[in-house]
Amino acid sequence: MLQARSKIILSSALFRLSAPPAADPPQILVDGEAWPVRLVHHTRSRRYRLVFDAARAELRLTLPRRGNAAKALRWASEQQDWLAEQVGKAVLPVDIGPGAMVPLFGVDRRIEWDPAFPRAVRLDGDRLLLGGPADGVGRRIERWLKAQALDLVTAESRDIAARAGLVVGRVGVGDPRSRWGSCTATGDLRYSWRLVMAPDHVRRATVAHEVAHLRHMDHGRAFHALVDDLHDGDVAAARAWLRSEGRGLHRYRFG
């Protein structure tokens, strides 16, 4: 599956002592700036795993269930080169409301709200027009984007699968933070609805990727050859866009 987020892992078999929970979230200094750290104790973890969540503007540090939090934080704070690189890529969240800009099909659209407009969202060139209560603008934009995404990925999944002689089960959308799409063994496909904000070729490449899993539930040579055959554009370019720009799609907050 197409993956998002950056991570760093280091063996931590030696650290077994438990630490009392902190009253306030711990922080790590990165170039003199404090970043909150969410500690996650995991029963199956045998190593430290540090992830920078750009959408939440926080670091998430996973450690063994009985791992020592202080030692884990000390290890994490020593990863300054990696931390500086990840924090440098961070983008500020965007609260969606009247006057805000939100991408649709890779093009920024300005949200224009007027109580005299119909309540339903309408696309008009580079504008999204809607009326209704002002305090519900973000949520109505989100619902509209999700509906657009579901219609698109459903139609594209079934069209691409039909051309390859494959059968699609149910198609759905969600808001995962670690992947852009998934395929089950029973043929159900699920996508991040935020793909509707990406350029069309990026969304279609993701659909081709998941449809190809209907035949190959791996990432072998035959799988990648099928993705190239199913997609009508440059798969490598689409993947590169998601790696460089994909995390930015999660910075939009809809209330």
N, C-alpha and C positions, 0 to 999 in steps of 0.2 A: 504494500500500500504506500501511497505517497505520504511522506512523513514531514513534519514541521518541528521547529524548536531545536536549540543547540543544547548539548549536554557534555559533561565531563565526568569520568568514572575513575576511581582509584580503589585498589584493594584495601579492606579495612578489617581483616580477620582478627587483629589484635585487640580491637577496642570493644569491650564487652560490658563495661560498667554502666549502669543506668544513671540518668541525671534527672533531678526534679524539674517539672515544667516551669518555664519562665512566665512571670506575670505579664510581661509585655513581649511582643515579637522581637527576637534578637536582630541585630543589624551587623552588616559587614561594610567597612569603609573601602570604597573604590575611588581612587584618585581624590581622596579627601571628602567624598560624598557618601553619606550613609544610605544603604539600601536594606530594606527589610528582608528577613529570611524566614521562610515557613519551613519548620522542621517536620519531617514525616518519618516516623518509626515504622518499619515494615518487617513483618515476621519472616519473610523469605529473603530479605536483603542480606548480602554478605559483603557489600562494598558501599562506599559512599557514591552518591549520584547527585551531581549539582546541575540544576537546570535553571536557565534564565527565562522567566515568563514575561515577555515584553508587554503582552496585553494587560497583565495585572501589575506591571512595574515592580516585580518582586523576584527574589531568588527562592528556589525550592530545593531543599537539601534533604535527600533520603538517606537514612542510615539504618543499620540493623536494629531490631526491636530492643535489644539491651545495650545498644551502642551509647557511648559517652557523648552527649551533645556538645560539651565544651571542646573536646578534642576534634569532633567533626567540624565545628565552626572554625577552629584554628586551622584545620586542613583547608577548608574552603577559602578562608581569608588569604591563604598563601598562593592561591591561583590567580594572582593579580593580572598577569598578562591576558589570560582567558577572560577574566571578569571585565577588564577594561575594554576588550574587543566587543563583548556582548552588550555591555551598557552603552557603548558608543553607537550601537545600532538601534537603541531604544527610541521609540517615538512617543510623543505625548498622546494621551487618549483624546478622542474627539466626541463630545456630547452632541447627539443628533437632535436638532430642533429647528425652529424657523431661522432661515438664513444660513444654516450650516451647509457644508459641501459633503456629498457622499458619492463614492464611485458606483457606477452602474455600467456593466460591460466594459470596464476599464476606462470609462470617461467620467470625470467629475461632474456631478449635477448639483445645482443649487436648490435647496428646499425653500419654496415660496409658499407661505401660509397666509391665507386671508379668510376671515370668518364668512365672507360672501361666497367663497369657492365651495363646490361640492365636497362632502366629507371624504369620498373615495380618492385615493392617490391617482394622479394622472401624469404620465410622462409627456412633456412638451419640449422637444429639443434637448437643451442642456438644463432643463428645469424639471423639478418634481412639484406639482401643484396639488394642494389639498386644503380643505377647510376643517370644520369641526373644532372641538376644544383645543386651545393652544397647548395645554399641558399634556395632551395625548399624542402630539405630533410624532415624537420619536417611536413610540410603540406602534403607531399605524404604519409608519414607514417600514419598520422592521417586519411587520406582518405582510406587507405588500412585497417586500424583497424576498421573503421566504416563499411566498406563493409563486413569484416569478421564477425563483430558482427551482422549485419542485416541478413546475410545468416544463421548464427547459431540460433539466437533466432526465426527466421521465421520457420525454419525446426523443431526446438524443440517444439515451441508452437503448430504447427499443428499436430505433432506426439503425444504429450501428450494429446491434446484436443481430437484427434480421438480415443485414447484408452479409454477416459472417455465418449465418445459419445457426445462431445461438438463441437460447430462450432465457429471457429475463423474468425473475420472480417479481417480488414487490420492490418498488423504488421509494425511497424516503430521503428526507433531509434532516440534519441536526446541526449542532454547533460544537463539534469536537475541537480540541485545541492541539491535538497531536497528530492528526491525519486529515487528508482532504477527501478521502473516499474509502469504502470498504466493500468487500464482496463475501457473502457467506457460501458455505458448501451447497446450500439449497437454491442458490441463484438470486438471492435478494441483494440489492445494491443500496448503499446509503452514502450520501455526500454531505459535505459541509455546505450549508446554504450560502455562505459567504463567497463561494465561487461565482455567484452572480455579479459580484463586484469586480471580479477579475476580467481581463480581456477575454473575448470569446474563444480565441485559440487555446488559452490556458484551461478554460473550463472543458472544452471539447477533448483536449488531450487527457485530462483527468478521467473523463467519461470513457474514453478508449482504453485507458489503463485498467479501469475496473471491469469493463466488459470483457477484456482479454482474460481476466481471472476466471471467467465462466468456463474457459477451456483449460487454462493453466493456473493452478493455485500455487504458483511459485514465481520467482523472478529469474528464471533461466533464459537461455538464449532463444528458445522457441517463443517464450512469452514476449520478450522485447521485440522480436520480429513481427509478432502479431499486432502489438501496439502500433508499430510503425506502419503496418498495413492498414489498420483501422482508422488511424488519425489522418486528417486531410492537411496537416501542416507539419511543422518542425517540432517533434516531441522534445528534443533536447532544449530547445529555446523555451518551451512551456515549463519544463522542469526548472530551468535556470531562473525564470521569472518567479516561480513559487519560492525558490530558495532565497532570492534576494528581496522580494516584495511581499511574499505571502503573509509574513508575520504582521505586516502593517494592516491587513484586513481585519485583524482582531482588535484594533485600537478604537474602532467605532462603537460607541455605547448608545443604546437606544432607550434608556430609561427603565 
